[in-house]
């Protein structure tokens, strides 16, 4: 079989025993610290009421025997079914866990997803021969604390995992090509992931700019950076695979209408009132979140830029070292800055990019200058400590360090209403409606909830009234 590239990457780190032992202790301590950060940062109650809408939708699908949702059942105000909502795999998985294992299983699922993502990154670093470099543990820590927006307990959690998986198989293909192995098995895993993703959560649309940037970058690499390029044959298979991903997004109960609606919604329409109301659709600079996100932005951007400039110790090509890595990271910056909800996209690309660029260096992997290790330790301790401090001292409104259902969701009020039989119409605020329709339907119907799309005919009026 023809090889796809001629360069090789060391599969193991060859260093004196004393240095190896020293780096081994450093790695164990770093992993232990990251584990503590993850345990603390993700110990929070359910604050997003969307979960309860998804649980109710799952019950509707099971009761009616159809994957097509009727959005109009739960409200007494005017509602429509004009918007396609295809989240059936994610909704049924969450419902199954909650129904058969209890609410605690959803918190366990969140931890399992975060740990799995970090384990996949560490496995990639090990395969690339950079598992003992301080950079690897900076990457793990940054991904752990920068991805929280994608780990809320609702179908978004599966988008976070599947995005990491999709980016991971692409960079496994790049690593295979760098070593002279066949990248095709990794490339053709992408359409399978997208097929699952499109039926699990609408966040699959966020992968589009990443895949397009990767394709353009690989085409440029063929001429500008041949040592890291997939090669003409590899790029051909990448384009075929990405084309199959485009076919996969149409394989839902709604066919081509679903991706067409998303393209129209995200690419052709202006900001809706629901986005202006919801902090998840606002910029990282809009409501005091910059203090958390700006340091992470600086670390990710600085790390990638430095690695792009130094990836080849013999300096055999000009900056950037890899156009695909540069363009995929640039494609993610707007998603990180403009919408808090999509801030988890760049950490996925950053993590694999940094590890890949570290592996692309010629020569054997080294621990590096002691100052680099100290700088990495400072970043890991500083960013991790800040994340735990925020979880303890600055939880989101109505939340705390621990588990349960946050005060944003009217748990006690709903129990009172369930006992009083006052129905059927409730007058309620936007944030409380999701929990109320899950707990009280069909005894009561809500006025509104955190879904925007069923109420599109009168949402402008509600938005103006709420804001005086």
N, C-alpha and C positions, 0 to 999 in steps of 0.2 A: 504493500500500500504506500502511495506517495505520502511523504511527510509534508506537514503544513507549514513548518518553520524550521530553521536550522539552529536557532539559539537554544541554550539549555540553562536551567536554573538549578542550583544545588538543592537536593531534597532533604538534606540534614545540615546541621550547623557543626562545623569542625573547629573546635577551639580547645585550649588546654583544660584539663580536668578542673583546676582551681577556678577558672573563669566560668566554666559550665556550671559548677556547683553554686557559685555566687549568683549567676543569673537564674538558676533554678529556684533558689530561695526568694529572690526578688519577684519572680513570677507567681509563686505560691502566695506571697503576701499581697501582691496586687489583686489576684483573683479573690482572695478572702475579703479585701476591702470592697471590691466591686459587688460581691455577694451581699455584703451588709448594706451598701447603698441601694441596691435593687430591692432588698427586703423592706427597707424603710420607705423609700420613695413611692413604692407601689402599694403601700398599706393605706388605703383610703376607701371610704364608702362609695356607693353608687350615687353619683351626683347628676348624671345625665339621664333625664327621663326617657330618652329615646329607647332605652332597653325595653321598657314596659310596652311601648308600641309594638316592638318587634315580637315580644312574647305573645301579645294579643293577635298579631297577624299570623303567627304560627298556629295558634289555636283555630283561627278562621280557616286556614288552609286545610287543617286536619278535619274539621267539622264539615266542610263543604266539599272536600275531595278535589280541590283545584289549586293550582299554583298562582292563579290570577286573583289579585286582591281587590276587594270592594272597600274603597276608602271612606265611603259615605255612611257606614253603619253607626259610628260612635258619636256623632254630633247632631245637634238639633238645628244648628245654623246652616246656611247654604254651603254645600260641598260638591266636589266633582271628582270624577275618575279619569280626568284627561291625562294626568301624569302617569307614566309607566314607572313602576317601582319593582325592581327585580332583585330581591335579597333573600330568596327562599332557602338556599342552602344555609346561610348564616343564621337565619331566624329559626329554622328547624333544629340546628345544632344547639343553639342557646336554650331553646325550649326543652329539648330532650335532657340536657344537663340539669336545668333548674327543676324540671318535673320529677326526674328519677334520682337525683343526687342532692337536691336542695340548693339554696342560694349560695352556700359556701363554695360549691363547685365552680361557680363563675369567677370567684376570686382566685381559686386555684388555677383555672384556665388562663387567667391573665398572667399569673406568674409563670406558668408553663410556656406560654408563647414568648415572653421576654427572655426566659432562660434558653429556650430553643434557638432563638435568633442569635444570642451571644455565643451559644455552642457552635452554631454553623459558622460564624465568623472566626472563632478560635480554630475550628477544624480547617478552615481555608488557610489561616495563617500557618498552621502546622504543615499542611501539604505544600505550602509555598516556601517553607524553610525559614519563616520569620517569627515563629511562635515565642521565641525567647527574647525578642527585641522589645525594649520599653514602648516603642511605638504601638505595638499590638495592644497593649493594655490601656494606652490612651484612647485608641480607637474603640475598644470595648466599653470604656467608661462613657465616652461621648455618645455612642449609640444608645447606651442604657438611659442616659438622662435627657437626651435631646428628642427622644421618640415618644414621649408620653402622650402627645395628642393622638397618636395612632393606637393607643392601648386602652382606651376607654372601653368599658364592658358593654359592647354592642357589636354589630357586624363589622364596624371599622377595625376591630381587633384582628379579624381575618385578613383584611386588606393590608394591614401592617406586616403580617407574617408572609403573605403571598408576594408582596412587593420585595421583601428581603429574599425570598426564594428565587424570584425571577431575576433580580440583580445578581444573586449568587451564581446562578447557572451561566449567566453571561460571562462573569469574570472567571468561572471555572473553565469556560471555553477559551478565554484569552490566556489563561495560565497553561492550558494544554497546548495551545499553538506556540507559546513562548518556549515550551520544552520540546517541541517537535512532535507532539502527540496529535491525535485526531480530535478536533473540537466538536465534531458533528453531534455526538450523543448529547452533549450539553446544550448545544444550540436548539436541537429539536425537542428538548424538554420544555422550552418556553411556551409553545402553543398549548400544551397540556395544562400548564399552570394558569394561563390566561383563560382557558375554557372553564376551569373550576372557579376562577376569580370572578368572571363576569356573571356567574349565577350566585355568587356569595355576597358581593357588595359593589356598589357603583364606583368605589374608589379605584377600580381598574383603569379608569380614564386617566388617572395621574401617571400611569406608566407610559402613555403615548409620547410625551416630550422626551423622556429618557430613551426610549427605543429609537425614535427618530434621530436624536443626537448621536447615539451610538452608531447607527448605520452611516451617518454622514462622516463621523470621525474615523470609522474603519476604512471608508473609501479614501479619505485623505491619507491615512496611515500607509496604504499600499505604496504610495510614492514618497511621502515625506518622512515616514518612520518605519522602514521595512522590517527592522529587527523585532518590533513589537506588533507588527501587523498580522492579521489573520491570514493574509495572503489572498490573491485573487480568488482562489477556489473556496477558501474559508468565508470570504465576504459574500460570495454567491450563495452559499448555504445559509449565511446569516440573513440575507435578504429574503430567501425562500421561507425561512422560519418566521421572520417578522410578518411576511405576507399571510402565513397560516394563522398567526396571532390575530390578524385582521378578520380572517374568516371565523375564528373562534368566538369573537365578540358578538357574532350574529346568531350563535347557537344557544338561544334562550327561549323560554315560552313565548316571547314577543317578537322574535326574529329581528330583521334589520331595523325595525322601528325604534328599538331601544337605543342602540348606539347613535342613530340619527337624532333622536331627541336629546341625548346628552351633548352631542356636538353643537346642536342648536342652542342649548341652554348655556353651556360654558363658553362657547366661542363667539356667539352672535348676539347675545343679550346683555344688557347692562345689569348692574347690581340691583337685586330685588330688595324691598324693604326688610324681608326676613333676614337677609344677610347683614344689613346695617344694624339690625337688632341683636343678632347673635354674635357674641365675641369670637366664636370659632371661625367666622367668615371675615374677621377684621385683621388688619396688619399686626405684626408683632410690636409695632410702635404705637398702637391705638389705645391701649388701656393699661399701660404700666408693665407690660410683659417684656419690654426691651431689656430690662436689667437681667432677666433670665436668659433670653435668646441671643443677645448681642455677643457675650463672651463665647458662646458656642459657635456662632457664626464666624467669629474671628479665628478660633482654633481650627475649625474645619477648613476655612479658606486658606489660612496660613500654611497648614500642613500640606494640603494638596499642591499649592503653588511651589513650596520648597521642594517637594518630592518631584514635581514635574521638571524642575530646573536641575535636579541632581540625580535623576534616575540612572544615568549612565556614567560610571566613574571615569570612563575614557573619553567622554564628551564627543561622541561620534556623530551626534546630530544636534541641531539647534533646538532651543526651547520652542514649543513644549515637547517633552519626551514622548508623549502619546496624545494624539489629537482626540481620540475617542474618549479618553479619561477627562481631558479638558472640557470638551463639549458637553458630556453628560453631567458634569458638575455644574457648568454654567447654566444648563437647562433647569437645574433644580433650585438655583438661587431665588428666582422669582416666587416659586412655590413656597419657599421657606419664609420669605419676607412678607408677601402679600396676604397670605391666609394662615392663621394659626392652625387651622384644621389640617393643612397639608405640610406642616413642618417636619413630619416624620419621613418625608420622601428623600430629602437630601442626606440625612444620616445614613440611610441604606446605601446610597451611591458612594458617599464619602468613605464609609467603612471598608468596602471592598476595593475602592480605588486606592486608598492609602496602602493597604496590605499588598495589592498587586504591584504598585510602583516600588515598594520596598523589595519585593521579590525580583523585580526586573533589573536591579543593579547587577552589574557584572562582578564577578569574584564571589568569594564565600561570604555568607552572612556573618556580621560581627556584632558584639554587644554595643560597640560605639564608644565615643568619648564619655568619660564619667559625668561630665557636665550635662550631656544629653539625658543620661539616666536620672540625674537630679531634677532636671527640668520636667521630665515625664512624671516623676514622682510628685513634684509640686502640682502639676496639672491634675493628676488623678486625685490627690488629696483635696485640692482646692475645689474642683468642680463637684466631686462627690460630697464633700462637706457642705457645700452650698445647697445641693439638692436635698440633702437630709434636713438641713436647717429650714428650708422652705416648706418641706413636708410637715415639720413639727410646729414651726412658728407662723407660717404663712399659708395655711391651707385655703382652698377656694371657699367662697362664701357658703355657709351652711354645712361645711365639711370638717374633718378632723383627721388626726393620725390614728387610723384604725379601720375597722370594717363596719358593714351594715348598710343602711339606706340613709342618705344624707337628709338634712332638714329641708332641702329644696323640694323634695317630694313629700306631699302631705299625707304621711302614713296614718297618724292618729286621727286626722280630720276625716280621712276616707273610712276608717273603722266606725267613727261616730255616725257618718251618713249611712253606712251600710245597715246599722242597727235601727235608724230612725224611719226609714222608708218614706222619705220626703219627696222623691222624684216627681217626674222623670228628668226635668231640665235643671242643669247646674249652670250658674254664672261663675266662671272661674278665670284666673289669669293664665297667660300663655304657658309659663313654665310648669304649672301644676297639672295641666290637663292630661299629660301622658300617663302619669301614675293613676289619676282618677279614672280614666277610661279602661285601664287594665284591671283595676280593683273593683270597679262598680258597674261596668257594663254587664248585662242589659238593664240592670235596675235603674241606672241613671245614664243620661247622655250629656256630654260636655259641650260647652260653648266653643272652645278652641283648645288647641294643644300645640306642642312644639313642631308638628308637621306644618309646613307652609303650604304645600301644593294643593291639599283638598280645599283650602280656604282662599284660593287666589282671587276669587271674585270680589271679596270684601276685605282682604288683608290690608290694603292701603288705608281703609277707614279705621281699622283696629289700630294700626301703627300710629296714625295721626292722633287718635283719641288717647292712646297710652302715653304719648309724648306731649300731651297738653295742647 
